[in-house]
């Protein structure tokens, strides 16, 4: 089974669990870091999630994963908040973040830069438009390495 299949299947298991605990799924990722595989579930709710939310969802999800047993490799399960500087990966992330300030990185330099910061203006078919210093800049999906909410302290 492919990585995307693991993520999709985990989201299916996670949805009723999140509904039960009054939180929503932000994202699920299955990634290899070093020699370890990680199954990460990011949850969110208005006002932010608590450690108790993460613990409750983690225990319930762990039980469901044990019952289903569809992931062949050993992995580490993590349930957490996506954080303030959350990565925008899916269409729903972009749509929820319209008007917010984002930091966008490209694979290759555009002009002489690979990092941009501006207000998220639009998202269509994977292309992202931000307004930086009053100018709209549109990035092709193929050029975007990452987009995350900007966090200034």
Steps between C-alpha positions, in 0.01 A plus 500: 500500500634847414571785740199700372277197559618476861424869549155476341406188693619657826285808430199270460568342840572838656186683386249341742756518781545873445123550483467317832757723672387830346811559289561494125768345282751748369729253326646150507847411379701180483870583469837339545757690703833326532424134555159562663153533347259750656124511468403853600146619552454873539177608668350842558200675652389855560707638784772240444546142615614396844734224607189310617349527150819355351516223759135399456525491121834318512368221722185451296689512168765259628228248586340534155837467327573183699163354395546590133871413481550624142842661543768239444801690640558583863418867557470763770156657543489870583187711551546874536386846406621628162650798686489871431732481199304214348586371157235546233487184287141436406240713327298533822809639679538773240130584495490529882806727493395759239604847612766364737870578469700206365861409434551327167816320387575395143719217373690729264576869524246731343696810417765481768277360777361172624309639801196726489272645766160649437125477546332194350272635229387196301540129444390328181603159368810502720616844387543752781477879480634719778510876534849615596567872545183584304590276205321174414734210428368166373698180550448182304436185703811341346720784630377497862712315755293605803244749626442566867324759710731777607567534873640826632585538865 
